[in-house]
Amino acid sequence: MGDAHRIGVVGLGVISRAYLDTLVGRSAVRVTAVADLDASRSATVAAELPGVRALSVAELLSSPDVDTVLNLTIPAAHAEIALGAIAHGKNVYGEKPLAAELIDAHAVMEAAAKAAVGVGCAPDTVLGTGVQTARAAVEAGAIGRPLAASAVMVTPGHERWHPHPDFYYAPGGGPLLDMGPYYLSSLVHLLGPVRSVIGSSSRLRTERVIGSGPRAGERIPVEVDSHVSGVLEHEGGALTTITTSFDGVTTTAAPIEVHGETGTLTVPDPNNFEGDVRLLGLGESEWRTLPPSAGYVGATRGVGLLDFVAADGQRAPRAGGELALHVLETMTALLRSSAEGRRIELSTSAQRPAPVPLTPREKWR
């Protein structure tokens, strides 16, 4: 265990349990410290994990016993924690988005480059067998030349189930910045980076009512647009239409469809690691479900961090900061386009991450 990569976790909210379940007990990594603004929460988590210390956030960021900071704070704090980790010479891997504001995301990447440390960022769901099998099919020519795609996410809003949903409706939140990273990261894997966008957005109401937990019935303000639609022009020429909404009830649309000259592919929910990939070829009458042919089998939250650690500076991490920065610019450009009523050219790009070969669970675990 002495050679294991040491992880310090900042932010112990709902998502932290999924990460800890994946990371604790692995041979390649060791969780050494946890921190949260609520000291009692960090003490409780540390007491459940042998060898893990409960520290303050400042203590964890400067701890010599941490190689990489896993940043699971709310979006508004992502940049502050990342920059603090980098200032102490540590790698940082964070929940999405990379930062709440594009200027802060650029600052994180520039600081990391200067300090020669690594940056990784969720989502890592795109590394599972769902999106990766779809990517393998596209690259194998199963639909011919890709022409277009659609991406659709419609829900009535997370306040119905989340006990503390405030950040979903604050700057850095909203359906696009919250859920868009799953869809846009998948689309970059499938069709490559984005060149330009045209967007339009709206806000159904100015308040939301918390539906569960100790604050049920409390009203919270909506500070961001809650329905966003747009068109993405990929560098390769394909066009994607995207809709993300916290204002609808549901949808029957496939989460992602990719259309080519000779076929159409349906891609499962990119918020999950697995799911059926279906193909209908030109002239065929029935959809075919493709067997998993790529991706981390049985993947869970945190597989992207394990991939990040395994990269060890020898290759680009598949859930890396460059992709997260490009995805964030794509999303903020859609919102700018809506506000300014014009097409926005992107200033960033990203290399498509290396595809994930079909990797049995016992190998990546």
C-alpha positions in Angstrom: 0.0 0.0 0.0 3.0 2.3 0.4 3.2 2.9 -3.3 -0.5 3.5 -3.8 -1.5 6.9 -5.1 -2.9 9.0 -2.2 -6.3 10.6 -2.6 -7.7 13.4 -0.4 -11.4 14.0 -0.8 -12.9 17.5 -0.4 -16.7 17.7 -0.2 -18.7 14.9 1.3 -22.1 15.4 -0.1 -24.4 12.8 -1.8 -22.0 11.9 -4.7 -19.0 11.2 -2.4 -20.4 7.9 -1.3 -20.3 6.5 -4.8 -16.7 7.6 -5.2 -15.6 6.2 -1.9 -17.3 2.8 -2.7 -15.2 2.7 -5.9 -11.9 3.9 -4.4 -11.6 2.3 -1.0 -9.9 -1.0 -1.1 -8.2 -0.6 -4.4 -4.5 -1.4 -4.7 -3.6 1.4 -7.0 -5.1 4.2 -4.8 -5.5 4.9 -1.2 -7.8 7.5 0.4 -5.8 9.2 3.1 -7.9 12.2 4.1 -11.3 13.7 3.9 -12.6 17.3 4.5 -15.9 19.1 4.4 -17.1 22.5 5.6 -19.2 20.5 8.1 -16.4 19.1 10.3 -18.8 16.6 11.9 -19.5 15.1 8.5 -15.8 14.6 7.7 -15.3 13.1 11.2 -18.1 10.6 10.6 -16.8 9.5 7.2 -13.2 9.2 8.5 -14.4 7.0 11.4 -15.8 4.6 8.9 -12.6 4.3 6.9 -9.5 2.8 8.6 -6.4 5.0 8.0 -8.3 8.0 6.8 -7.9 11.3 8.6 -10.6 14.0 9.0 -8.9 17.4 8.2 -10.0 20.9 7.6 -10.1 21.9 3.9 -6.9 24.0 4.3 -5.1 21.1 6.1 -6.0 18.7 3.4 -4.9 20.9 0.5 -1.5 21.3 2.1 -1.1 17.8 3.5 2.1 15.9 2.4 0.0 12.7 2.6 -2.1 13.7 -0.5 -1.0 13.3 -4.1 -4.4 14.1 -5.8 -7.3 16.1 -4.4 -10.7 14.7 -5.4 -12.9 17.9 -5.5 -16.5 17.1 -4.9 -17.6 20.5 -3.7 -20.5 22.5 -5.3 -19.8 24.1 -8.7 -19.3 27.5 -7.3 -16.3 26.2 -5.2 -14.7 24.0 -7.9 -12.2 26.6 -9.1 -11.2 27.8 -5.6 -10.5 24.2 -4.3 -8.7 23.3 -7.6 -6.5 26.3 -7.5 -5.7 25.7 -3.8 -4.7 22.1 -4.5 -2.5 23.2 -7.5 -0.8 25.9 -5.4 0.4 23.1 -3.1 1.7 21.0 -6.0 -1.1 18.5 -6.1 -3.0 17.0 -9.0 -6.8 17.7 -8.9 -9.7 15.6 -10.2 -13.1 17.2 -9.8 -16.7 16.8 -10.3 -18.2 18.6 -13.3 -18.2 21.3 -14.4 -14.5 22.2 -14.3 -15.5 25.6 -12.9 -18.7 27.6 -12.6 -17.2 30.3 -14.9 -15.1 29.8 -18.0 -12.5 32.4 -16.9 -12.0 30.4 -13.7 -11.6 27.1 -15.7 -8.9 28.7 -17.8 -7.2 29.9 -14.7 -7.2 26.3 -13.3 -5.7 24.9 -16.5 -3.1 27.6 -16.7 -2.1 27.2 -13.1 -1.8 23.4 -13.5 0.4 23.8 -16.6 2.7 26.2 -14.8 2.9 23.9 -11.7 3.3 20.7 -13.9 0.4 18.9 -12.2 -2.5 17.1 -13.7 -6.2 18.0 -14.0 -9.0 15.5 -14.4 -12.7 16.1 -14.4 -15.9 14.1 -14.5 -18.0 12.8 -16.1 -16.5 9.4 -16.4 -19.8 7.7 -17.3 -18.7 8.1 -20.9 -15.9 5.6 -20.3 -18.4 2.7 -19.7 -19.6 0.2 -22.2 -22.6 2.3 -23.3 -20.9 5.3 -24.9 -17.7 3.4 -25.8 -19.6 0.7 -27.6 -21.4 3.4 -29.6 -18.1 5.1 -30.4 -16.6 1.8 -31.5 -19.6 1.3 -33.9 -19.3 4.7 -35.4 -15.5 4.3 -35.9 -16.1 0.9 -37.5 -18.3 2.5 -40.1 -21.6 1.0 -38.8 -23.6 4.1 -39.8 -21.3 5.3 -42.6 -20.3 8.9 -42.6 -21.7 10.6 -39.5 -24.0 13.5 -40.5 -25.8 14.6 -37.4 -26.9 13.8 -33.8 -29.5 14.7 -31.3 -29.2 14.9 -27.5 -32.2 15.3 -25.3 -32.5 15.5 -21.5 -35.9 16.6 -20.0 -36.8 16.4 -16.3 -39.1 18.4 -14.1 -36.2 19.5 -11.9 -33.9 18.0 -9.2 -35.7 19.8 -6.3 -38.3 17.1 -6.4 -35.8 14.6 -5.0 -32.6 16.4 -3.8 -32.9 17.7 -0.1 -30.6 20.6 -0.8 -31.0 21.5 -4.5 -30.1 25.2 -4.3 -26.9 24.9 -6.3 -28.8 23.4 -9.3 -30.5 26.8 -9.7 -27.5 29.1 -8.9 -24.7 30.3 -11.2 -22.8 27.2 -12.4 -26.0 25.1 -12.3 -29.1 24.8 -14.5 -29.9 21.8 -16.7 -27.1 22.6 -19.2 -24.2 23.0 -16.8 -25.5 20.2 -14.5 -26.4 17.5 -17.1 -24.8 18.9 -20.3 -21.3 17.6 -19.5 -22.6 14.0 -19.8 -24.1 14.6 -23.2 -21.4 16.9 -24.6 -18.5 14.7 -23.4 -20.3 11.8 -25.1 -20.7 13.8 -28.3 -17.0 14.7 -28.4 -16.2 11.0 -28.0 -18.6 10.2 -30.8 -18.2 13.1 -33.3 -15.2 15.1 -32.1 -14.9 18.6 -30.7 -17.2 21.5 -31.4 -16.4 24.5 -33.7 -19.4 26.8 -33.1 -22.8 26.9 -31.4 -26.2 28.6 -31.7 -28.3 28.6 -28.6 -31.6 29.7 -27.1 -32.9 29.4 -23.5 -35.7 30.3 -21.2 -36.8 30.2 -17.5 -40.2 28.8 -16.7 -40.4 30.2 -13.2 -38.4 32.2 -10.7 -38.8 29.9 -7.7 -38.8 26.2 -7.0 -40.2 24.3 -4.1 -38.1 21.6 -2.4 -39.9 18.3 -2.5 -38.1 16.1 0.1 -36.0 16.1 3.2 -35.9 18.5 6.2 -36.4 21.6 4.0 -39.5 20.2 2.1 -41.8 23.0 1.2 -39.1 25.7 1.3 -38.9 28.0 -1.8 -35.6 28.7 -3.4 -34.8 31.2 -6.1 -34.0 30.3 -9.8 -31.0 32.3 -10.9 -30.3 30.5 -14.2 -32.2 29.5 -17.3 -33.9 26.2 -16.8 -34.5 25.2 -20.5 -31.7 25.4 -23.1 -31.7 24.3 -26.7 -29.0 24.7 -29.3 -27.2 23.5 -32.4 -23.5 22.4 -32.3 -21.3 22.4 -35.4 -18.6 19.8 -34.9 -15.1 20.4 -36.4 -15.7 17.4 -38.6 -18.9 19.0 -40.1 -21.6 17.0 -38.2 -24.4 19.0 -36.6 -25.9 18.2 -33.2 -29.2 19.5 -31.8 -29.3 19.5 -28.0 -32.1 20.2 -25.5 -31.6 20.2 -21.7 -34.5 21.1 -19.5 -35.6 21.2 -15.9 -39.0 22.5 -17.1 -40.6 19.5 -18.8 -42.0 16.3 -17.4 -40.4 13.6 -19.5 -39.4 12.6 -23.0 -39.6 9.5 -25.2 -36.6 10.6 -27.3 -33.4 8.6 -27.1 -30.8 10.3 -24.9 -28.5 10.5 -27.9 -29.0 9.4 -31.6 -26.3 9.5 -34.2 -27.3 9.6 -37.8 -25.1 8.6 -40.7 -25.4 8.0 -44.4 -26.1 4.3 -43.9 -27.6 3.9 -40.5 -28.8 5.4 -37.2 -27.4 4.6 -33.8 -29.2 5.1 -30.4 -26.9 5.7 -27.5 -28.0 5.0 -23.9 -28.3 7.6 -21.1 -24.8 9.1 -20.7 -25.5 9.6 -17.0 -25.1 5.8 -16.7 -22.1 3.7 -17.6 -24.0 0.9 -19.4 -27.1 0.4 -21.5 -28.2 -0.9 -24.9 -26.7 0.5 -28.1 -29.1 -0.1 -31.0 -28.4 0.2 -34.7 -30.8 0.4 -37.6 -29.2 0.2 -41.0 -30.4 1.8 -44.2 -33.1 -0.6 -45.7 -33.4 -2.6 -42.5 -36.8 -2.9 -40.7 -35.7 -3.8 -37.2 -33.3 -2.4 -34.7 -30.3 -4.5 -33.6 -28.8 -4.3 -30.1 -25.1 -4.4 -30.3 -23.1 -6.4 -27.8 -20.7 -4.4 -25.6 -17.5 -4.1 -27.6 -15.6 -1.3 -25.7 -15.4 0.4 -22.3 -14.9 -0.4 -18.7 -17.2 -3.2 -17.9 -19.3 -2.7 -14.7 -17.8 0.8 -14.2 -18.8 3.0 -11.3 -18.2 6.6 -10.3 -14.5 7.1 -9.8 -13.3 5.0 -12.7 -12.2 8.2 -14.4 -10.0 9.0 -11.4 -8.5 5.5 -11.6 -7.9 6.1 -15.3 -6.4 9.5 -14.4 -4.0 7.8 -11.9 -3.1 5.1 -14.3 -2.2 7.6 -17.0 0.6 8.9 -14.7 1.6 11.6 -17.1 2.5 9.0 -19.8 -0.7 9.6 -21.7 -3.6 12.0 -21.6 -6.2 11.0 -19.1 -9.5 10.1 -20.7 -11.5 12.2 -18.2 -9.0 15.1 -18.5 -9.1 18.8 -18.0 -8.7 19.7 -21.7 -11.9 18.0 -22.6 -13.7 19.5 -19.5 -12.6 23.0 -20.5 -13.9 22.5 -24.1 -17.2 21.1 -22.8 -17.5 24.1 -20.4 -16.8 26.6 -23.2 -19.4 24.8 -25.4 -22.0 25.2 -22.7 -21.3 28.8 -21.7 -21.2 29.6 -25.4 -24.7 28.2 -25.9 -25.9 30.5 -23.0 -24.0 33.5 -24.5 -25.5 32.8 -27.9 -29.0 32.9 -26.4 -28.3 36.1 -24.5 -26.7 37.8 -27.5 -28.8 36.3 -30.3 -25.8 35.2 -32.5 -23.6 32.3 -33.5 -20.6 31.9 -31.2 -17.2 30.5 -32.5 -15.4 28.5 -29.8 -11.8 29.4 -28.8 -10.9 26.0 -27.4 -10.8 22.5 -28.9 -9.9 19.1 -27.5 -8.4 15.9 -28.7 -10.8 13.1 -28.7 -9.8 10.9 -25.7 -8.3 7.6 -26.5 -11.1 5.0 -26.8 -11.4 2.5 -24.0 -10.9 -1.1 -25.1 -13.3 -3.7 -23.6 -11.9 -4.0 -20.1 -13.3 -6.6 -17.7 -14.2 -5.4 -14.2 -11.5 -7.4 -12.5 -8.8 -5.6 -14.5 -9.8 -2.0 -13.9 -10.8 -2.7 -10.3 
